[in-house]
Amino acid sequence: MMPNLEVLHVNSADTGGGAARAAQRLHLALRAAGVDSMMLVRHAGSGAPGVFGPRSRIEATLNPLRCYAGRALMRLQSSGFRTPRSGNFLPSRWSRRIDLVGPDVVNLHWLGAETMSIEDIGRIRRPIVWTFHDMWAFCGAEHVEPDASRWAPGYLRENRSIGDTGLDIDRWVWTRKKNAWQQPMRIIVPSRWMADCVGRSALMAGKPVAIIPNVLDTECFRPHDRAECRRILGLPQDRKLVLFGAIQSATDVNKGYDLLSAALGKLAVQAQAGKFECVVFGQTAPASGPIPAIKTHWLGHIDCETTLAQIYSAADVMVVPSRVENLPQTATEAQSCACPVVAFRTCGLPDAVDDRITGYLAEPYDPEDLARGISWVTADRVRHQSLGIAARSRAERLWSAYIVLPKYQAEYRLAIEAGLQHSAIHTSANDGQ
């Protein structure tokens, strides 16, 4: 451990999404281990120690307006694939704020939605470690881009997607990144798939990459008594509960709710399908849309991690039907609570689920095989118990703080050494002029 190390995490927010949870969990785990960790965010809501955000009410009021302005500028480009995008156009001056804090190392996280301008990221002069929670850092403005035809060779006029209209903002954003980000940085990714993407990308290829999963509090996310959790949550005791969760889960096409819905439809026509019910957390029931094939309980947004652990413990199976995922925390949290996971065999999901050991990996993106996986996991009581035990053991072995933190601290140490070498080279070059 490096107890005297000063680390500053930079993220858009400290609550509200997967990256925010991952960044704050790392920050708090480091503090618990004796590291001087701080977290700078634009949108502060948790009240957690060491987290600081807007310096005034005016800044707090203007921060949401930055998001609106950024989205308005993105409308100058029309794209067929409606992935979330961030141009990070607006001046931020956060590099100066980071210099004033003066940390030993800066750990960047999710910087979309105008958290920092691309140019301001390039002006950070402290050693940098950047944890990639999505693909934005090496894409154009896209946060998720399964098609590598632009980010792998570079964004050219010739490889723009057919059907895209308006300004080619993706290319402009990518070019700004290429020009601005010249300082050394170390990259951390939670999955082998993301490491492969980074290595193939024109923007980030050649930079040092370490595969380190998101840290998880395995004492908080632990198995609870299933019957008691169902009683607390008002869920039925005599049904097999299929769990699904994501913010805006029924509206974000990448999260695959449509694929889960199709799989549940197949379960609904099978014998004794009345034994299954679905539980969704992350949003309330949508006002419109298709009626779920089986009875569904909508739990809404859940901030309390103890309640989340109870939800996982109440379920028979967690389904993560995403089309593109890095290392989804819903999958790691569920397994830490001894809940097996069914997902597609794609992207970072094979790093999350050990097929037929802690869950089931279905063929992408086949609802029938997804339904088959749900049935396989829940059909046999002894097998289901074995899957849960293996899932819990894997969570403790791979994602607990005593495993993850030393790996992060090793990267911090290497980033500091690289920063010293970079400074020495520049000082020598200036002395020689």
RODO-2510 file (C-alpha; in nm, 4 decimals, decimal comma):
residues 433
     n   res          X          Y          Z
     1     m     0,0000     0,0000     0,0000
     2     m     0,1015     0,3623    -0,0578
     3     p    -0,0717     0,5455     0,2321
     4     n     0,0920     0,8824     0,1547
     5     l    -0,0202     0,8826    -0,2083
     6     e    -0,2560     1,1642    -0,3076
     7     v    -0,5040     1,0608    -0,5787
     8     l    -0,7636     1,2830    -0,7430
     9     h    -1,0466     1,1065    -0,9250
    10     v    -1,2293     1,3114    -1,1892
    11     n    -1,5760     1,2051    -1,3015
    12     s    -1,8927     1,3717    -1,4249
    13     a    -2,0872     1,2803    -1,1084
    14     d    -2,0628     1,0771    -0,7915
    15     t    -2,4061     0,9127    -0,8278
    16     g    -2,6490     0,8139    -1,1005
    17     g    -2,4726     0,5748    -1,3358
    18     g    -2,2373     0,2810    -1,3597
    19     a    -1,9222     0,4885    -1,4081
    20     a    -2,0135     0,7147    -1,1159
    21     r    -2,0650     0,4145    -0,8887
    22     a    -1,7398     0,2539    -1,0026
    23     a    -1,5378     0,5728    -0,9555
    24     q    -1,6828     0,6472    -0,6126
    25     r    -1,6356     0,2884    -0,4969
    26     l    -1,2687     0,3031    -0,5943
    27     h    -1,2294     0,6401    -0,4229
    28     l    -1,3881     0,5192    -0,0980
    29     a    -1,1985     0,1887    -0,1024
    30     l    -0,8684     0,3750    -0,1372
    31     r    -0,9598     0,6042     0,1529
    32     a    -1,0476     0,3018     0,3649
    33     a    -0,7025     0,1604     0,2823
    34     g    -0,5333     0,4780     0,4052
    35     v    -0,4749     0,6508     0,0711
    36     d    -0,5412     1,0262     0,0486
    37     s    -0,8096     1,0031    -0,2190
    38     m    -1,0294     1,2879    -0,3420
    39     m    -1,2993     1,3045    -0,6095
    40     l    -1,3818     1,6043    -0,8287
    41     v    -1,7251     1,6001    -0,9949
    42     r    -1,9559     1,8445    -1,1704
    43     h    -2,2686     1,6948    -1,0149
    44     a    -2,2261     1,6076    -0,6456
    45     g    -2,5102     1,4328    -0,4678
    46     s    -2,3808     1,1602    -0,2387
    47     g    -2,2223     1,3642     0,0391
    48     a    -1,9445     1,1048     0,0531
    49     p    -1,6191     1,2078     0,2218
    50     g    -1,3539     1,3543    -0,0048
    51     v    -1,5987     1,4359    -0,2868
    52     f    -1,6148     1,7974    -0,3979
    53     g    -1,7969     1,9619    -0,6858
    54     p    -1,9300     2,3074    -0,7733
    55     r    -1,7626     2,5898    -0,5840
    56     s    -2,0695     2,8145    -0,5898
    57     r    -2,4444     2,8078    -0,6467
    58     i    -2,3892     2,9785    -0,9807
    59     e    -2,1558     2,7006    -1,0943
    60     a    -2,4010     2,4361    -0,9710
    61     t    -2,6777     2,6054    -1,1711
    62     l    -2,4657     2,6345    -1,4857
    63     n    -2,3452     2,2734    -1,4849
    64     p    -2,6769     2,1251    -1,6135
    65     l    -2,6842     2,3989    -1,8766
    66     r    -2,3465     2,2762    -2,0017
    67     c    -2,5047     1,9361    -2,0678
    68     y    -2,7965     2,0919    -2,2572
    69     a    -2,5628     2,3082    -2,4651
    70     g    -2,3450     2,0102    -2,5531
    71     r    -2,6460     1,8047    -2,6619
    72     a    -2,7732     2,0963    -2,8709
    73     l    -2,4425     2,1156    -3,0588
    74     m    -2,4505     1,7391    -3,1202
    75     r    -2,7827     1,7828    -3,3044
    76     l    -2,5876     1,9411    -3,5904
    77     q    -2,4986     1,5819    -3,6778
    78     s    -2,7602     1,3190    -3,7579
    79     s    -2,6637     0,9551    -3,7140
    80     g    -2,8602     0,6378    -3,7725
    81     f    -2,7157     0,4654    -3,4644
    82     r    -2,8434     0,6710    -3,1735
    83     t    -2,5646     0,6011    -2,9282
    84     p    -2,5016     0,8571    -2,6535
    85     r    -2,2504     1,1160    -2,7677
    86     s    -2,0394     1,3863    -2,6023
    87     g    -1,8494     1,6551    -2,7894
    88     n    -1,6985     1,8223    -2,4809
    89     f    -1,6911     2,1532    -2,6633
    90     l    -1,7245     2,4064    -2,3801
    91     p    -1,4272     2,5565    -2,1937
    92     s    -1,3868     2,4065    -1,8484
    93     r    -1,0690     2,5435    -1,6839
    94     w    -1,0583     2,2320    -1,4679
    95     s    -0,6921     2,1660    -1,5491
    96     r    -0,6107     2,4764    -1,3435
    97     r    -0,8284     2,3497    -1,0607
    98     i    -0,6474     2,0152    -1,0717
    99     d    -0,3125     2,1965    -1,0559
   100     l    -0,4307     2,3850    -0,7476
   101     v    -0,5238     2,0575    -0,5756
   102     g    -0,1811     1,9228    -0,6716
   103     p    -0,2374     1,5457    -0,6464
   104     d     0,0396     1,2937    -0,7051
   105     v    -0,1745     1,1326    -0,9739
   106     v    -0,5024     1,2104    -1,1508
   107     n    -0,7377     0,9169    -1,2141
   108     l    -0,9767     1,0199    -1,4910
   109     h    -1,3040     0,8312    -1,5273
   110     w    -1,6203     0,9198    -1,7250
   111     l    -1,5767     1,2724    -1,8618
   112     g    -1,8690     1,2988    -2,1046
   113     a    -2,1557     1,5490    -2,0931
   114     e    -1,9171     1,8469    -2,0950
   115     t    -1,7348     1,7498    -1,7767
   116     m    -1,4055     1,8785    -1,9187
   117     s    -1,3296     2,0131    -2,2620
   118     i    -1,1105     1,7917    -2,4783
   119     e    -0,8476     2,0656    -2,4891
   120     d    -0,8524     2,1082    -2,1118
   121     i    -0,7895     1,7366    -2,0608
   122     g    -0,4776     1,7867    -2,2709
   123     r    -0,3610     2,0636    -2,0365
   124     i    -0,3461     1,8398    -1,7270
   125     r     0,0155     1,8382    -1,6101
   126     r    -0,0094     1,5843    -1,3313
   127     p     0,0545     1,2112    -1,3942
   128     i    -0,2577     1,0585    -1,5503
   129     v    -0,4270     0,7217    -1,5139
   130     w    -0,7505     0,6959    -1,7128
   131     t    -1,0083     0,4268    -1,6361
   132     f    -1,2178     0,3596    -1,9472
   133     h    -1,5775     0,2850    -1,8495
   134     d    -1,6893     0,3060    -2,2124
   135     m    -1,5388     0,3704    -2,5580
   136     w    -1,5508     0,7512    -2,5684
   137     a    -1,1799     0,8175    -2,5135
   138     f    -1,0758     0,6511    -2,8397
   139     c    -1,3886     0,7161    -3,0482
   140     g    -1,5222     1,0400    -3,1908
   141     a    -1,8139     1,1678    -2,9854
   142     e    -1,9639     0,8203    -2,9397
   143     h    -1,9668     0,6504    -2,6012
   144     v    -2,0587     0,3114    -2,7502
   145     e    -1,9593     0,2188    -3,1052
   146     p    -1,9643    -0,1521    -3,1952
   147     d    -1,8551    -0,0789    -3,5522
   148     a    -1,4763    -0,0351    -3,5623
   149     s    -1,4718     0,1040    -3,9163
   150     r    -1,3885     0,4546    -3,7910
   151     w    -1,2210     0,4298    -3,4522
   152     a    -0,9781     0,1573    -3,5637
   153     p    -0,8262     0,3314    -3,8715
   154     g    -0,9110     0,6867    -3,7665
   155     y    -1,2001     0,9145    -3,8578
   156     l    -1,1707     1,0029    -4,2244
   157     r    -1,4067     1,1667    -4,4693
   158     e    -1,4069     0,8429    -4,6677
   159     n    -1,5246     0,6127    -4,3874
   160     r    -1,8213     0,8108    -4,2603
   161     s    -2,1275     0,5888    -4,2203
   162     i    -2,3735     0,5948    -4,5069
   163     g    -2,6871     0,7718    -4,3926
   164     d    -2,5164     1,0104    -4,1505
   165     t    -2,5975     1,3692    -4,2360
   166     g    -2,5068     1,7164    -4,1185
   167     l    -2,1670     1,8057    -3,9800
   168     d    -1,9281     1,5175    -3,9202
   169     i    -1,8904     1,6037    -3,5539
   170     d    -1,7538     1,2577    -3,4707
   171     r    -1,4554     1,3248    -3,6976
   172     w    -1,4073     1,6746    -3,5581
   173     v    -1,4151     1,5500    -3,1985
   174     w    -1,1705     1,2685    -3,2773
   175     t    -0,9310     1,5122    -3,4469
   176     r    -0,9443     1,7444    -3,1458
   177     k    -0,8555     1,4514    -2,9186
   178     k    -0,5656     1,3523    -3,1432
   179     n    -0,4242     1,7050    -3,1389
   180     a    -0,4808     1,7753    -2,7685
   181     w    -0,3816     1,4557    -2,5900
   182     q    -0,0047     1,4442    -2,6246
   183     q     0,0912     1,3903    -2,2593
   184     p     0,1780     1,0412    -2,1300
   185     m    -0,1032     0,8485    -1,9654
   186     r    -0,1672     0,4980    -1,8432
   187     i    -0,4968     0,3326    -1,9314
   188     i    -0,6972     0,0951    -1,7129
   189     v    -0,9785    -0,1135    -1,8612
   190     p    -1,2042    -0,3573    -1,6743
   191     s    -1,2172    -0,6240    -1,9482
   192     r    -1,0014    -0,8000    -2,2048
   193     w    -1,2413    -0,6923    -2,4789
   194     m    -1,1901    -0,3241    -2,3981
   195     a    -0,8128    -0,3750    -2,3900
   196     d    -0,8335    -0,5249    -2,7381
   197     c    -1,0371    -0,2260    -2,8609
   198     v    -0,7826     0,0179    -2,7186
   199     g    -0,4990    -0,1701    -2,8889
   200     r    -0,6808    -0,1595    -3,2228
   201     s    -0,7741     0,2074    -3,2020
   202     a    -0,5856     0,4663    -3,4048
   203     l    -0,5963     0,7118    -3,1153
   204     m    -0,4793     0,5013    -2,8212
   205     a    -0,2792     0,2141    -2,9716
   206     g     0,0650     0,1923    -2,8155
   207     k    -0,0301     0,3424    -2,4808
   208     p     0,0243     0,1182    -2,1757
   209     v    -0,2960    -0,0671    -2,0842
   210     a    -0,3740    -0,2655    -1,7689
   211     i    -0,6794    -0,4863    -1,7239
   212     i    -0,8169    -0,4249    -1,3744
   213     p    -1,1831    -0,4876    -1,2842
   214     n    -1,3963    -0,2400    -1,0953
   215     v    -1,3642    -0,2786    -0,7203
   216     l    -1,6656    -0,4176    -0,5363
   217     d    -1,7535    -0,4140    -0,1674
   218     t    -1,8119    -0,7858    -0,1273
   219     e    -1,9170    -0,7354     0,2349
   220     c    -2,2027    -0,5095     0,1281
   221     f    -2,2871    -0,7217    -0,1751
   222     r    -2,3210    -1,0578    -0,0021
   223     p    -2,5868    -1,3272    -0,0004
   224     h    -2,8929    -1,2640     0,2149
   225     d    -3,1775    -1,4983     0,3022
   226     r    -3,3923    -1,5215    -0,0120
   227     a    -3,7298    -1,5591     0,1593
   228     e    -3,6642    -1,2668     0,3932
   229     c    -3,5502    -1,0413     0,1046
   230     r    -3,8634    -1,1246    -0,0913
   231     r    -4,0759    -1,0440     0,2113
   232     i    -3,9041    -0,7066     0,2575
   233     l    -3,9375    -0,6180    -0,1112
   234     g    -4,2943    -0,7432    -0,1457
   235     l    -4,2023    -1,0069    -0,4039
   236     p    -4,3701    -1,3476    -0,4361
   237     q    -4,2201    -1,6443    -0,2549
   238     d    -4,3487    -1,9102    -0,4967
   239     r    -4,2116    -1,7787    -0,8289
   240     k    -3,8787    -1,7954    -1,0095
   241     l    -3,7698    -1,4333    -1,0310
   242     v    -3,5794    -1,3128    -1,3376
   243     l    -3,3924    -0,9902    -1,2587
   244     f    -3,2943    -0,7121    -1,4984
   245     g    -3,1541    -0,3693    -1,4175
   246     a    -3,0212    -0,0573    -1,5877
   247     i    -3,0872     0,3130    -1,5770
   248     q    -3,3501     0,3861    -1,8456
   249     s    -3,3412     0,0106    -1,8892
   250     a    -3,6475    -0,0158    -2,1110
   251     t    -3,5501     0,2714    -2,3406
   252     d    -3,1729     0,2296    -2,3961
   253     v    -3,1523    -0,0095    -2,6921
   254     n    -2,7960    -0,1065    -2,6011
   255     k    -2,9133    -0,2567    -2,2703
   256     g    -3,1120    -0,5184    -2,4597
   257     y    -3,4465    -0,5038    -2,2811
   258     d    -3,6109    -0,5886    -2,6143
   259     l    -3,4013    -0,9075    -2,6318
   260     l    -3,4953    -0,9994    -2,2748
   261     s    -3,8600    -0,9295    -2,3513
   262     a    -3,8418    -1,1657    -2,6503
   263     a    -3,6781    -1,4329    -2,4328
   264     l    -3,9470    -1,3954    -2,1669
   265     g    -4,2053    -1,4324    -2,4423
   266     k    -4,0558    -1,7685    -2,5285
   267     l    -4,0639    -1,8716    -2,1633
   268     a    -4,4281    -1,7660    -2,1454
   269     v    -4,5344    -2,0240    -2,4046
   270     q    -4,3409    -2,3080    -2,2434
   271     a    -4,4862    -2,5526    -1,9952
   272     q    -4,5211    -2,4201    -1,6398
   273     a    -4,4001    -2,0734    -1,7504
   274     g    -4,6343    -1,9264    -1,4918
   275     k    -4,3635    -2,0007    -1,2394
   276     f    -4,1559    -1,7107    -1,3797
   277     e    -4,1952    -1,3436    -1,2978
   278     c    -3,9657    -1,0554    -1,3917
   279     v    -3,8186    -0,7894    -1,1613
   280     v    -3,6767    -0,4662    -1,3073
   281     f    -3,4801    -0,2063    -1,1139
   282     g    -3,3460     0,1197    -1,2517
   283     q    -3,6759     0,2713    -1,3599
   284     t    -4,0483     0,2602    -1,3044
   285     a    -4,2914     0,1001    -1,5483
   286     p    -4,2890     0,2856    -1,8830
   287     a    -4,6058     0,4766    -1,9708
   288     s    -4,6200     0,3102    -2,3122
   289     g    -4,4668     0,0233    -2,5028
   290     p    -4,5238    -0,3498    -2,5352
   291     i    -4,6830    -0,5322    -2,2431
   292     p    -4,4339    -0,7769    -2,0864
   293     a    -4,5050    -1,1424    -2,1596
   294     i    -4,4878    -1,2342    -1,7919
   295     k    -4,5801    -1,0431    -1,4790
   296     t    -4,3199    -0,7737    -1,4114
   297     h    -4,2372    -0,5874    -1,0901
   298     w    -4,0879    -0,2408    -1,1519
   299     l    -3,8829    -0,1304    -0,8504
   300     g    -3,7714     0,2096    -0,9799
   301     h    -3,4346     0,3748    -0,9236
   302     i    -3,2365     0,2231    -0,6350
   303     d    -2,9600     0,4257    -0,4696
   304     c    -2,9133     0,2188    -0,1547
   305     e    -2,6550    -0,0559    -0,2054
   306     t    -2,7935    -0,2596     0,0848
   307     t    -3,1302    -0,2648    -0,0935
   308     l    -2,9586    -0,3641    -0,4179
   309     a    -2,7951    -0,6572    -0,2397
   310     q    -3,1378    -0,7645    -0,1133
   311     i    -3,2795    -0,7451    -0,4674
   312     y    -3,0002    -0,9655    -0,6046
   313     s    -3,0439    -1,2091    -0,3162
   314     a    -3,4196    -1,2262    -0,3811
   315     a    -3,3739    -1,3200    -0,7475
   316     d    -3,3160    -1,6623    -0,8977
   317     v    -3,1210    -1,5284    -1,1955
   318     m    -2,9820    -1,1955    -1,3146
   319     v    -3,0047    -1,1336    -1,6898
   320     v    -2,7664    -0,8892    -1,8619
   321     p    -2,8825    -0,8924    -2,2262
   322     s    -2,6660    -0,5973    -2,3389
   323     r    -2,5458    -0,5652    -2,6956
   324     v    -2,2225    -0,3892    -2,5966
   325     e    -2,0813    -0,4021    -2,2439
   326     n    -1,7456    -0,3520    -2,0763
   327     l    -1,7673    -0,5227    -1,7345
   328     p    -2,1227    -0,4519    -1,6133
   329     q    -2,1492    -0,4003    -1,2409
   330     t    -2,4956    -0,5534    -1,2324
   331     a    -2,3272    -0,8810    -1,3292
   332     t    -2,0504    -0,8565    -1,0691
   333     e    -2,2860    -0,7353    -0,7945
   334     a    -2,5311    -1,0172    -0,8607
   335     q    -2,2644    -1,2859    -0,8462
   336     s    -2,1249    -1,1405    -0,5252
   337     c    -2,4745    -1,1977    -0,3825
   338     a    -2,4657    -1,5605    -0,5086
   339     c    -2,7115    -1,4861    -0,7896
   340     p    -2,6154    -1,6595    -1,1182
   341     v    -2,6021    -1,4434    -1,4312
   342     v    -2,7227    -1,5066    -1,7863
   343     a    -2,5753    -1,2852    -2,0592
   344     f    -2,4592    -1,2934    -2,4199
   345     r    -2,1168    -1,4220    -2,5144
   346     t    -1,9920    -1,0863    -2,6428
   347     c    -1,7661    -0,7902    -2,5571
   348     g    -1,6626    -0,7871    -2,1913
   349     l    -1,9345    -1,0223    -2,0685
   350     p    -1,7163    -1,3381    -2,0825
   351     d    -1,4943    -1,1648    -1,8245
   352     a    -1,7982    -1,1176    -1,6024
   353     v    -1,9574    -1,4636    -1,6306
   354     d    -1,7822    -1,8005    -1,6168
   355     d    -2,0014    -1,9997    -1,8553
   356     r    -2,1821    -2,2957    -1,6917
   357     i    -1,9881    -2,2246    -1,3701
   358     t    -2,1362    -1,8974    -1,2418
   359     g    -2,4082    -1,8571    -1,5031
   360     y    -2,4773    -1,9009    -1,8729
   361     l    -2,3455    -1,7226    -2,1830
   362     a    -2,5950    -1,7261    -2,4694
   363     e    -2,5198    -1,6825    -2,8376
   364     p    -2,5374    -1,3155    -2,9360
   365     y    -2,8101    -1,1890    -2,9760
   366     d    -3,0416    -1,4880    -2,9745
   367     p    -3,3489    -1,4513    -2,7483
   368     e    -3,4180    -1,8240    -2,7765
   369     d    -3,0761    -1,9129    -2,6356
   370     l    -3,1206    -1,6427    -2,3722
   371     a    -3,4444    -1,8121    -2,2670
   372     r    -3,2644    -2,1464    -2,2726
   373     g    -3,0015    -2,0051    -2,0373
   374     i    -3,2638    -1,8757    -1,7929
   375     s    -3,4282    -2,2183    -1,7904
   376     w    -3,0958    -2,4000    -1,7503
   377     v    -2,9902    -2,1871    -1,4542
   378     t    -3,3206    -2,2177    -1,2676
   379     a    -3,4433    -2,5688    -1,3594
   380     d    -3,2390    -2,7766    -1,1157
   381     r    -3,2206    -2,6762    -0,7491
   382     v    -2,8843    -2,8415    -0,6810
   383     r    -2,7274    -2,6913    -0,9926
   384     h    -2,8675    -2,3503    -0,9086
   385     q    -2,7147    -2,3668    -0,5618
   386     s    -2,3792    -2,4728    -0,7065
   387     l    -2,3826    -2,1825    -0,9529
   388     g    -2,4535    -1,9378    -0,6700
   389     i    -2,1711    -2,0706    -0,4523
   390     a    -1,9243    -2,0500    -0,7422
   391     a    -2,0443    -1,6994    -0,8267
   392     r    -1,9855    -1,5743    -0,4730
   393     s    -1,6408    -1,7363    -0,4611
   394     r    -1,5449    -1,5772    -0,7933
   395     a    -1,6548    -1,2331    -0,6769
   396     e    -1,4353    -1,2542    -0,3668
   397     r    -1,1424    -1,3838    -0,5710
   398     l    -1,1544    -1,1232    -0,8510
   399     w    -1,3376    -0,8064    -0,7448
   400     s    -1,2824    -0,7470    -0,3743
   401     a    -1,0792    -0,4476    -0,2571
   402     y    -0,7790    -0,6461    -0,1319
   403     i    -0,7364    -0,7856    -0,4851
   404     v    -0,8122    -0,4736    -0,6933
   405     l    -0,6492    -0,1899    -0,4945
   406     p    -0,2861    -0,3115    -0,5139
   407     k    -0,3211    -0,3309    -0,8922
   408     y    -0,4474     0,0263    -0,9104
   409     q    -0,1711     0,1487    -0,6831
   410     a     0,0896    -0,0203    -0,9016
   411     e    -0,0481     0,1744    -1,1992
   412     y    -0,0394     0,4975    -1,0012
   413     r     0,3269     0,4339    -0,9197
   414     l     0,4101     0,3699    -1,2862
   415     a     0,2232     0,6837    -1,3938
   416     i     0,4219     0,8931    -1,1467
   417     e     0,7495     0,7448    -1,2737
   418     a     0,6469     0,8137    -1,6356
   419     g     0,5577     1,1701    -1,5425
   420     l     0,8984     1,2263    -1,3827
   421     q     1,0734     1,0870    -1,6908
   422     h     0,8615     1,3062    -1,9198
   423     s     0,9443     1,6152    -1,7145
   424     a     1,3166     1,5309    -1,7141
   425     i     1,3188     1,4916    -2,0920
   426     h     1,1445     1,8245    -2,1444
   427     t     1,3736     1,9978    -1,8945
   428     s     1,6796     1,8569    -2,0712
   429     a     1,5457     1,9624    -2,4101
   430     n     1,4775     2,3164    -2,2857
   431     d     1,8242     2,3404    -2,1253
   432     g     1,9805     2,2423    -2,4563
   433     q     1,8135     2,5215    -2,6477
***
